[in-house]
Structure formats: structure tokens, C-alpha cells
Amino acid sequence: MLKIAVVGAGALLGRELVDTLEARDCSVLPLSHGPTTVEEELGDVVIFAPSPALLEEIELVILAETPLPEILEGFKGRILDLRPDAEASLEPMPLNGPWPKGKLALRNRPAVEQVLATLPRLVGGIGEVGGTHLRSVAFQGDKGLDGLLEQTMAVLKGEDPSIEKLGYRAAFEVIPQFPRGRFVEVRVPAFHGDLLVLHLTAAPGGALTQLEAPQGVTWSDHPPSSREV
């Protein structure tokens, strides 16, 4: 059983990681990114203040938030950096398959990039690719969730919602962003889950064909909801 520590287990991404890994029978140690707060101590998930001693038998540390610098001093296991500001010099994690030999640290690969890189192994005969990225407020973490909740409550009360936390009005709004090539991002008033709807065009004279899904990918018999993905 793989022994994993999640740093930032009290935040949105950290909580999701802990729940997902435990469901896959991993041994998970949920850690805060520093000294625990009263809210974390009273929360549904037991969260420990990180220390080098707690990591002695850990094989993999997943960074959902930035820990205090001394926490990882002397750690000899592997590190997966899922923070938005992860070191750009780190190699991105592979799309599937085992951990690369000789690498002690990897960074996250954006979900849209993962999908597009996998696409040629899912569908044959592609000519052009476009898409619509339906993006929830979860990309801003707990700040996004709190901001949408506050805005929604304000609108329901007939008040003008504050945009201080989110930077834009999200409650009951669908907001397209400027297109990037054939792709457009649309911010939707949802708490969780993003959807990437791809528009595939077959190459001239050809047809789109479904290929056998690679390791770690499955075909679904119905369009999944954002909660399922």
C-alpha cells in the first residue's frame, strides 16, 4: 500500500485528494501547510500539523498548498506538485503509466493539456479540433467557493453581490472569455467540476473512428456530469 502525505488537506483540492486516494485504498496522511487552525482541528477530516518526523515513512508527498520550507528538508521520497505556481522547471507528470525513473519531483499537467495530448490515442481520423471549456469557480479554490456562495445569497436577497473575492460577478451568470484559437473558456456559476466539450472534424475524405482507450482512460456510455469527472 502506497504511503502518501497530502499537504494542504484542509483546502478544497486537498480534501478532494484525500477522499479520492482513500477510496483507492491508499494510506493517506492529511497535513495542513503549517500550524493547524481551530477550524481545521474541528473539521470533519483530521488534519495534522506537518513536521519532518511525520514524513519519515512516507513514499510520496502531494503538494496542494505551499508548506513551510523546513517541512521537506531531508525528505527522500517523491513529490508531486499540484500547486498553480509549481516550479516551471519541473517535468510535468506523465499522462499515464509509471513514475519516470530517476525523477524525484514532478509538477501537475493542466487538465485541458492532458485531454488534448490524449486525444489522438482516443479518436482516429481527426482533421481539426475546437472546444468549449466550461469552468467552475473551483479553480480559485476555497476562495472561489466562498465567493460564489456569498454572491448567490446576496442575489437571492435582492442585494448587489460583491466581486471582491472572485474578481467578477459569477452568481447566476455565464461569462465567455476571449477565444484562444479554436477554444473558448466559459465561466459557469457552478461550485465543482469543469467540462471540456470538444468539437472534432474529420480529416478531408476520412471519418472519425473510436480507438481503444489507453491505460488510465475509459470510454463512457453516457455524457458525464461535471461531478463525475
C-alpha positions in Angstrom: 0.0 0.0 0.0 1.4 3.3 -1.1 2.0 5.8 1.8 1.0 9.3 0.8 1.0 12.6 2.6 -1.2 15.4 1.3 0.0 18.9 2.2 -2.9 21.3 2.3 -5.6 18.8 3.2 -7.8 21.4 4.6 -8.3 23.2 1.3 -10.6 22.3 -1.5 -8.1 20.4 -3.6 -6.5 18.7 -0.6 -9.9 17.5 0.6 -10.7 16.0 -2.8 -7.3 14.3 -3.0 -7.7 12.7 0.5 -11.2 11.4 -0.3 -10.1 10.1 -3.7 -6.9 8.4 -2.5 -8.6 6.8 0.5 -11.3 5.4 -1.8 -8.4 3.7 -3.7 -7.1 2.0 -0.6 -4.0 4.3 -0.2 -2.6 5.1 3.2 -3.1 8.8 3.3 -1.7 11.3 5.9 -3.6 14.6 5.7 -1.4 17.5 6.6 -2.0 21.3 6.9 0.5 23.6 5.2 1.6 24.9 8.6 0.4 25.1 12.2 -3.2 23.8 12.3 -6.1 26.3 12.8 -9.0 25.9 15.1 -11.3 25.4 12.0 -9.0 22.5 10.8 -8.9 20.9 14.2 -12.7 20.9 14.4 -13.3 19.9 10.8 -14.7 16.6 9.5 -11.2 15.5 8.3 -8.5 15.0 10.9 -5.6 17.2 9.8 -2.1 17.1 11.3 0.4 19.9 11.6 3.3 18.9 9.3 6.7 18.0 10.6 9.8 16.2 9.1 9.2 13.3 11.6 5.8 12.6 10.1 7.3 12.1 6.7 9.9 9.6 7.6 7.9 6.6 6.3 6.1 8.5 3.6 6.8 7.5 -0.1 5.0 10.3 -1.9 4.2 13.9 -0.8 1.5 15.7 -2.8 1.6 19.5 -2.5 -1.9 21.1 -2.7 -0.6 24.1 -0.8 2.9 25.5 0.0 4.4 24.0 3.2 6.8 25.8 5.5 10.3 25.4 3.9 11.7 23.2 6.7 9.0 20.6 6.3 10.5 18.9 3.3 14.2 19.2 4.4 15.8 15.8 4.2 12.7 14.2 2.6 14.0 11.5 0.2 10.7 10.3 -1.3 8.9 11.6 -4.3 7.0 14.9 -4.6 4.0 15.7 -6.9 3.5 19.4 -7.0 -0.2 20.3 -7.8 0.1 24.0 -6.9 -0.8 26.5 -9.6 2.6 28.2 -9.1 4.7 25.0 -9.2 8.3 25.3 -10.3 8.2 25.6 -14.1 11.5 23.8 -14.4 9.9 20.6 -13.0 9.0 17.9 -15.6 5.2 17.5 -15.9 3.7 14.3 -14.7 3.2 11.6 -17.4 -0.2 11.2 -19.0 -0.4 7.6 -17.9 1.9 4.8 -16.9 4.5 4.6 -14.1 6.5 7.3 -12.4 9.6 8.2 -14.6 12.8 6.6 -13.3 15.3 9.0 -11.8 12.7 11.7 -11.1 12.1 12.7 -7.5 9.7 15.6 -8.2 7.0 16.3 -10.9 4.5 19.0 -11.4 0.9 18.9 -12.4 -0.1 18.9 -16.1 -3.2 21.1 -16.7 -6.4 19.1 -17.3 -7.0 20.6 -20.7 -3.5 19.8 -21.8 -4.0 16.2 -20.6 -7.1 15.8 -22.6 -5.7 17.2 -25.8 -2.5 15.2 -25.5 -4.5 12.0 -25.1 -7.0 12.8 -27.9 -5.0 11.2 -30.8 -5.0 7.9 -28.9 -8.8 8.1 -28.4 -10.1 9.1 -31.8 -8.6 8.4 -35.2 -9.0 10.4 -38.4 -9.1 13.9 -36.7 -8.7 16.9 -39.0 -9.4 19.9 -36.8 -10.1 20.2 -33.0 -12.0 23.0 -31.3 -13.7 23.1 -27.9 -15.6 24.9 -25.2 -14.2 24.8 -21.7 -16.9 25.1 -19.1 -15.0 26.3 -16.0 -16.4 26.4 -12.5 -15.3 28.7 -9.7 -13.3 25.8 -8.1 -10.2 26.9 -10.0 -9.9 29.6 -7.3 -10.1 27.0 -4.5 -11.9 27.8 -1.3 -11.9 31.5 -2.2 -13.9 30.6 -5.3 -16.5 28.5 -3.4 -16.9 31.1 -0.7 -17.2 33.9 -3.2 -19.9 32.2 -5.3 -21.8 31.3 -2.1 -21.7 34.9 -0.9 -22.7 36.3 -4.3 -25.6 33.8 -4.7 -27.0 34.6 -1.2 -26.8 38.3 -2.0 -28.7 37.9 -5.3 -31.4 35.8 -3.7 -31.8 38.6 -1.1 -32.1 41.2 -3.8 -28.8 42.7 -3.0 -25.9 43.7 -5.3 -23.3 41.0 -4.9 -19.7 41.9 -4.1 -17.0 40.8 -6.6 -14.1 41.3 -4.1 -13.3 37.6 -3.7 -13.8 36.3 -7.2 -12.9 39.4 -9.2 -16.1 39.1 -11.3 -19.8 38.5 -10.9 -20.4 34.8 -11.1 -23.7 34.1 -9.4 -26.4 33.3 -12.0 -24.1 34.4 -14.8 -22.4 32.6 -17.7 -19.3 34.5 -18.8 -17.5 33.7 -22.1 -13.8 34.6 -22.2 -11.9 35.7 -25.3 -11.3 32.7 -27.6 -7.8 31.2 -27.8 -7.6 29.9 -31.3 -10.5 27.4 -31.7 -11.0 27.1 -28.0 -13.2 29.3 -25.8 -13.5 29.3 -22.0 -16.9 29.9 -20.5 -17.1 30.5 -16.7 -20.2 29.0 -15.3 -21.9 29.5 -11.8 -21.0 26.1 -10.5 -19.1 25.0 -7.4 -17.3 22.0 -8.7 -16.1 20.3 -11.8 -15.0 21.5 -15.2 -16.2 20.1 -18.6 -14.3 20.3 -21.8 -16.6 19.9 -24.8 -14.6 19.1 -27.9 -15.7 19.8 -31.4 -13.9 17.3 -33.7 -13.9 17.5 -37.5 -12.7 14.5 -39.6 -9.8 15.0 -42.0 -10.8 15.5 -45.6 -12.1 12.3 -47.2 -11.9 10.5 -43.9 -14.1 9.6 -40.9 -13.7 9.8 -37.1 -13.1 6.4 -35.5 -13.2 5.4 -31.9 -9.9 3.8 -30.7 -9.2 1.6 -27.7 -8.8 3.8 -24.7 -5.2 3.9 -23.3 -4.3 2.9 -19.7 -6.0 5.1 -17.2 -8.7 6.3 -19.6 -12.2 4.8 -20.0 -15.0 5.3 -22.5 -18.4 6.2 -21.0 -21.7 5.1 -22.4 -23.3 8.5 -21.4 -22.2 12.1 -21.3 -20.8 12.5 -17.8 -21.7 15.4 -15.5 -19.1 17.7 -14.1 -19.4 15.9 -10.8 -18.5 12.6 -12.4 -15.3 14.0 -14.0 
